[in-house]
Structure formats: structure tokens, C-alpha cells
Amino acid sequence: MRTILTGWNFMRFLRLGIGLYALVAAWMQREPLLAAAGVFLVLMALFNAGCCAGGACSTGYRSPRGNQPAGKETISYEEVKSDQ
């Protein structure tokens, strides 16, 4: 119940609006496929699901400036031979 009542942002309102619009249009035009899409969008908005679930799968981007090495690094390679 807490998920439904809290954390409303622009994207949730947008999904809800598009879903409700699709449901009304489906009712007026008697289109079951559009009704299914509308129900899906309304449920996504209510449960804050889909499309990364509110940013839960973010990658944690780091600035490339902080990852630069101070100087040149020496890279060593080891040759691997096969007896085939």
C-alpha cells in the first residue's frame, strides 16, 4: 500500500494519464487490445513498476576524470602456445 501512495513523480503521473486515456478510448471504440495496454500502463503507474522501477537499476555512473591514471602504465603480456 505504501508503494501506491508514496513516491509519485512526473513519470508516474504521465503513465497514469496515458493509461487512463487509453482506457477511455478503448471503452468508446470497443477495442480490447487498447484496453489491455491501458490496464498495463495504469498498473505500472500504481505499483511504480517497469522501466527500471523508479531508478532501482541505475549503474552508478562515475566521472571519467577521476579514473585517469597519474602516469603511463607498463602493460606486460604473456605468450601462450598450444601444442596442437
C-alpha positions as CSV (number, residue, x, y, z in Angstrom):
1,M,0.0,0.0,0.0
2,R,2.9,2.3,0.7
3,T,4.2,1.9,-2.9
4,I,0.9,3.1,-4.3
5,L,0.6,6.2,-2.0
6,T,4.2,7.4,-2.0
7,G,6.9,8.4,-4.5
8,W,4.7,10.0,-7.1
9,N,6.8,11.8,-9.7
10,F,6.2,13.1,-13.2
11,M,6.7,9.8,-15.0
12,R,4.2,8.0,-12.8
13,F,1.6,10.7,-13.4
14,L,2.4,10.6,-17.2
15,R,1.9,6.8,-17.2
16,L,-1.3,7.1,-15.3
17,G,-2.6,9.8,-17.6
18,I,-1.8,7.9,-20.8
19,G,-3.2,4.7,-19.3
20,L,-6.5,6.3,-18.3
21,Y,-6.7,8.0,-21.7
22,A,-6.2,4.6,-23.4
23,L,-8.9,3.0,-21.2
24,V,-11.4,5.7,-22.1
25,A,-10.5,5.5,-25.8
26,A,-10.8,1.7,-25.6
27,W,-14.2,1.9,-24.0
28,M,-15.5,4.4,-26.6
29,Q,-14.1,2.4,-29.6
30,R,-14.7,-1.1,-28.1
31,E,-11.0,-2.1,-28.6
32,P,-9.9,-4.8,-26.2
33,L,-6.2,-4.6,-27.2
34,L,-6.1,-0.9,-26.4
35,A,-7.9,-1.7,-23.1
36,A,-5.2,-4.2,-22.2
37,A,-2.5,-1.6,-22.9
38,G,-4.4,0.9,-20.8
39,V,-4.7,-1.5,-17.9
40,F,-1.0,-2.3,-18.2
41,L,0.0,1.4,-18.0
42,V,-2.3,2.1,-15.1
43,L,-0.9,-0.8,-13.1
44,M,2.7,0.3,-13.9
45,A,1.8,3.7,-12.6
46,L,0.1,2.4,-9.4
47,F,2.8,-0.1,-8.5
48,N,5.7,2.1,-9.7
49,A,6.9,-0.8,-11.8
50,G,8.5,-1.2,-15.2
51,C,11.3,0.8,-16.9
52,C,13.8,0.3,-14.1
53,A,11.3,0.5,-11.2
54,G,12.0,4.1,-10.2
55,G,15.7,4.1,-10.8
56,A,16.5,0.9,-8.8
57,C,18.7,-0.4,-11.5
58,S,20.9,2.6,-12.1
59,T,24.6,1.9,-12.9
60,G,26.2,4.5,-10.6
61,Y,28.0,6.4,-13.3
62,R,31.4,7.7,-12.3
63,S,33.2,10.7,-13.9
64,P,36.0,9.6,-16.2
65,R,38.2,12.4,-14.9
66,G,38.6,10.6,-11.5
67,N,39.6,7.3,-13.2
68,Q,42.6,8.6,-15.2
69,P,45.9,7.2,-14.2
70,A,48.6,9.5,-12.9
71,G,51.2,8.3,-15.4
72,K,51.9,5.8,-18.1
73,E,51.3,2.2,-17.0
74,T,53.5,-0.6,-18.2
75,I,51.5,-3.5,-19.7
76,S,53.1,-6.9,-19.7
77,Y,52.0,-9.7,-21.9
78,E,52.5,-13.4,-21.6
79,E,52.6,-15.6,-24.7
80,V,50.6,-18.7,-24.6
81,K,51.4,-21.5,-27.0
82,S,49.4,-24.5,-27.9
83,D,50.7,-28.0,-28.8
84,Q,48.1,-28.7,-31.4
